[in-house]
Amino acid sequence: PGRTAVFMEWYFLTMGIGTFFGGMIGHAFSYAVNEYWKLLGWFISMASIAFIERAAIQHASRLINPTLGKVFLILNIVELLTVMVLTALSLHFRIVQIHVVTGHDAEKIAEALQDWTVRIVHNPDYESGMASSLAAGIGSLPRNADGVLIMLGDMPDVSSSTITCLLSEARANQKSIIVPTWRGKHGHPVYFGRNFFKALIRLEGDRGAKTLLEENRAQVNTIEVDDPGIHLDLDSTEALAAHRQKIAND
């Protein structure tokens, strides 16, 4: 029972520290500090789980064979190390930050998003075209960003499953361009690996990144999704009103 209490104390201590680093720092101050503070919190939390398991094994030691108890204690450490290593190597800890580039009515948009964990990036030169907003967004990314998923503000019907598919594909093809298709036709959003950042910043006017797709066809990977929302572009007041009416009727 004495050791059980010690392991329980370590469990509460490490869980509290892990929550502090992962929650308070990793989330509340995600744009003030490196996002990998979240990972530190996660690893410490995993250690806390190992302590609670060890406490359970210790508490049950009177009910099981001593040799079996030692095996459980060894497996407890093996489990902790295995999960940490496999997660780090297989999932690559793909951390996603959401950057919202504003132009017209920037203050209203920022106010509407104040309760969301997003970074607001204002583009004072928004009237020059979409390229300046792309440059502002790319310029706000952390230096170690693997890539960027560019989403347009006037395409509200893109499903979350499409975004998940694109990010999963990006893990295997970080240096490529990944484009979703529906019924064989290209749509949005589009993923660009970090090797395209400089080219994105150099774009001019209102054509967006379409020219990069045309110039780098060999590096474009397409992924078919069951999502007509990747083609729905509400770029006028009339289109938005019609879409709202359609939703109301449905």
C-alpha positions as CSV (number, residue, x, y, z in Angstrom):
1,P,0.0,0.0,0.0
2,G,2.9,2.4,0.7
3,R,4.3,2.1,-2.8
4,T,0.8,2.4,-4.2
5,A,0.4,5.7,-2.5
6,V,3.8,6.9,-3.8
7,F,2.9,6.0,-7.4
8,M,-0.5,7.7,-7.0
9,E,1.2,10.9,-5.8
10,W,3.5,10.8,-8.8
11,Y,0.5,10.2,-11.1
12,F,-1.2,13.4,-9.8
13,L,2.0,15.4,-9.9
14,T,2.9,14.4,-13.5
15,M,-0.7,14.7,-14.8
16,G,-0.8,18.2,-13.3
17,I,2.5,19.2,-14.9
18,G,1.5,17.6,-18.3
19,T,-1.8,19.5,-18.2
20,F,0.0,22.7,-17.5
21,F,2.5,22.4,-20.4
22,G,0.0,20.9,-22.9
23,G,-3.1,22.9,-22.0
24,M,-2.1,26.2,-20.4
25,I,1.1,26.8,-22.5
26,G,0.5,24.7,-25.6
27,H,-3.0,25.9,-26.2
28,A,-3.6,29.2,-24.3
29,F,-0.2,30.6,-25.5
30,S,0.1,28.6,-28.7
31,Y,1.1,31.7,-30.7
32,A,3.4,33.1,-28.0
33,V,5.6,30.0,-27.6
34,N,6.7,27.1,-29.8
35,E,3.8,24.7,-30.4
36,Y,6.0,21.8,-29.4
37,W,5.2,22.6,-25.8
38,K,2.1,20.6,-26.5
39,L,4.3,17.6,-27.1
40,L,6.1,18.0,-23.8
41,G,2.8,18.0,-22.1
42,W,1.7,14.9,-24.0
43,F,4.9,13.0,-23.0
44,I,4.5,13.9,-19.4
45,S,0.9,12.9,-19.4
46,M,1.9,9.5,-20.9
47,A,4.3,9.1,-18.0
48,S,1.5,9.9,-15.6
49,I,-0.6,7.0,-17.1
50,A,2.4,4.7,-16.5
51,F,2.4,5.7,-12.8
52,I,-1.3,5.0,-12.4
53,E,-0.9,1.6,-14.0
54,R,2.1,0.9,-11.8
55,A,0.0,1.9,-8.8
56,A,-2.7,-0.6,-9.9
57,I,-0.1,-3.4,-10.3
58,Q,1.4,-2.7,-6.9
59,H,-2.0,-2.6,-5.3
60,A,-2.9,-6.0,-6.8
61,S,0.5,-7.6,-5.9
62,R,-1.1,-9.5,-3.0
63,L,-3.5,-11.2,-5.4
64,I,-1.1,-12.3,-8.1
65,N,2.0,-14.4,-8.4
66,P,5.1,-12.3,-7.6
67,T,6.8,-13.4,-10.8
68,L,3.7,-12.3,-12.8
69,G,3.7,-9.0,-10.9
70,K,7.3,-8.4,-12.0
71,V,6.4,-9.2,-15.6
72,F,3.5,-6.6,-15.4
73,L,5.9,-4.0,-14.0
74,I,8.4,-4.6,-16.9
75,L,5.5,-4.4,-19.5
76,N,4.4,-1.2,-17.9
77,I,7.8,0.5,-18.9
78,V,7.9,-1.2,-22.3
79,E,4.4,0.0,-23.0
80,L,5.3,3.6,-22.2
81,L,8.4,3.6,-24.3
82,T,6.8,1.8,-27.2
83,V,3.8,4.2,-27.4
84,M,6.0,7.2,-27.2
85,V,8.5,6.1,-29.9
86,L,5.8,4.7,-32.3
87,T,3.7,7.8,-32.0
88,A,6.7,10.1,-32.6
89,L,7.9,8.1,-35.6
90,S,4.6,7.2,-37.2
91,L,2.4,10.2,-36.6
92,H,5.2,12.8,-36.9
93,F,3.1,14.9,-34.4
94,R,1.5,16.9,-37.2
95,I,0.5,20.0,-35.4
96,V,-2.0,22.2,-37.2
97,Q,-2.3,26.0,-36.7
98,I,-5.1,28.0,-38.2
99,H,-4.2,31.4,-39.6
100,V,-7.0,33.6,-40.9
101,V,-5.9,36.3,-43.3
102,T,-8.2,39.4,-43.2
103,G,-8.7,42.3,-45.5
104,H,-12.0,44.1,-45.9
105,D,-14.0,44.4,-42.6
106,A,-11.0,43.0,-40.7
107,E,-12.2,44.2,-37.3
108,K,-15.6,42.5,-37.7
109,I,-14.0,39.2,-38.7
110,A,-11.5,39.4,-35.8
111,E,-14.4,40.0,-33.4
112,A,-16.4,37.1,-34.8
113,L,-13.4,34.8,-34.3
114,Q,-12.3,36.0,-30.9
115,D,-13.5,32.8,-29.2
116,W,-11.6,30.5,-31.6
117,T,-8.0,29.4,-31.3
118,V,-6.9,31.0,-34.6
119,R,-4.2,33.6,-35.5
120,I,-5.5,36.7,-37.2
121,V,-3.2,38.0,-39.9
122,H,-4.2,41.3,-41.5
123,N,-3.3,42.1,-45.1
124,P,-3.4,45.8,-45.5
125,D,-2.8,45.4,-49.3
126,Y,-5.8,43.1,-49.8
127,E,-7.2,45.3,-52.7
128,S,-4.2,44.3,-54.9
129,G,-5.6,40.8,-55.2
130,M,-5.5,37.3,-53.7
131,A,-1.7,36.9,-54.1
132,S,-1.0,39.5,-51.4
133,S,-3.2,37.6,-48.9
134,L,-1.3,34.4,-49.7
135,A,2.0,36.1,-49.1
136,A,0.7,37.5,-45.8
137,G,-0.5,34.1,-44.7
138,I,2.7,32.3,-45.7
139,G,4.8,35.0,-44.0
140,S,3.0,34.3,-40.7
141,L,3.7,30.6,-40.6
142,P,6.3,29.2,-38.1
143,R,9.8,28.6,-39.7
144,N,9.5,24.9,-39.2
145,A,6.1,24.5,-40.9
146,D,6.0,21.4,-43.2
147,G,3.4,22.9,-45.5
148,V,0.2,24.9,-45.7
149,L,-3.4,24.0,-46.6
150,I,-4.9,27.0,-48.3
151,M,-8.6,27.4,-47.8
152,L,-10.8,30.2,-49.3
153,G,-13.2,32.1,-47.1
154,D,-16.0,31.9,-49.7
155,M,-16.1,28.1,-49.8
156,P,-18.0,27.2,-46.6
157,D,-19.2,23.8,-47.5
158,V,-15.9,21.9,-47.6
159,S,-16.3,18.9,-45.3
160,S,-14.0,18.2,-42.3
161,S,-13.4,14.7,-43.8
162,T,-11.9,16.3,-46.9
163,I,-9.5,18.3,-44.7
164,T,-8.6,15.2,-42.8
165,C,-7.9,13.3,-46.1
166,L,-5.7,16.1,-47.4
167,L,-3.6,16.3,-44.1
168,S,-3.2,12.5,-44.0
169,E,-2.0,12.5,-47.6
170,A,0.4,15.4,-46.7
171,R,2.1,13.2,-44.1
172,A,3.3,10.9,-46.9
173,N,3.9,13.7,-49.5
174,Q,5.1,16.7,-47.5
175,K,7.0,18.2,-50.5
176,S,4.2,18.0,-53.0
177,I,1.1,19.8,-54.0
178,I,-2.1,17.9,-53.0
179,V,-5.4,18.8,-54.7
180,P,-8.8,17.3,-53.9
181,T,-11.1,16.2,-56.8
182,W,-14.8,15.5,-57.0
183,R,-15.9,13.6,-60.0
184,G,-12.5,14.1,-61.5
185,K,-12.5,17.9,-61.3
186,H,-10.0,19.9,-59.2
187,G,-11.3,21.8,-56.2
188,H,-10.2,23.5,-52.9
189,P,-8.5,23.6,-50.4
190,V,-5.0,22.8,-51.8
191,Y,-2.0,21.7,-49.8
192,F,1.5,23.0,-50.7
193,G,4.7,21.7,-49.2
194,R,7.2,24.1,-47.6
195,N,9.4,24.0,-50.8
196,F,6.7,26.0,-52.5
197,F,6.5,28.8,-49.9
198,K,8.9,31.2,-51.7
199,A,7.0,30.7,-55.0
200,L,3.7,31.4,-53.2
201,I,5.1,34.6,-51.7
202,R,6.2,35.8,-55.1
203,L,2.8,35.5,-56.7
204,E,1.1,38.7,-57.9
205,G,-2.4,39.9,-58.7
206,D,-5.6,37.9,-58.3
207,R,-4.9,34.6,-59.9
208,G,-4.0,32.8,-56.7
209,A,-1.8,29.7,-56.7
210,K,-3.3,28.2,-59.9
211,T,-0.1,29.1,-61.9
212,L,2.0,26.9,-59.5
213,L,-0.2,23.9,-60.3
214,E,0.3,24.5,-64.0
215,E,4.0,25.0,-63.7
216,N,4.6,22.0,-61.4
217,R,2.3,19.3,-62.8
218,A,4.7,16.5,-62.0
219,Q,4.5,17.3,-58.3
220,V,0.7,17.6,-58.1
221,N,-1.0,14.7,-56.4
222,T,-4.8,14.4,-56.6
223,I,-7.1,12.7,-54.1
224,E,-10.7,11.9,-54.9
225,V,-13.2,12.9,-52.2
226,D,-16.9,12.5,-51.8
227,D,-17.4,16.2,-51.3
228,P,-19.2,18.6,-53.8
229,G,-18.3,21.4,-51.3
230,I,-14.8,21.6,-52.8
231,H,-16.4,23.3,-55.9
232,L,-19.0,25.5,-54.2
233,D,-17.7,29.1,-54.5
234,L,-19.9,31.8,-52.9
235,D,-18.2,34.9,-54.2
236,S,-21.2,37.2,-54.3
237,T,-24.0,38.4,-52.0
238,E,-26.5,36.8,-54.3
239,A,-24.8,33.4,-54.2
240,L,-24.6,33.6,-50.4
241,A,-28.3,34.4,-50.1
242,A,-29.2,31.6,-52.4
243,H,-27.1,29.1,-50.5
244,R,-28.7,30.2,-47.2
245,Q,-32.1,29.8,-48.7
246,K,-31.2,26.3,-49.9
247,I,-30.0,25.3,-46.4
248,A,-33.3,26.7,-44.9
249,N,-35.4,24.7,-47.4
250,D,-33.4,21.5,-46.8
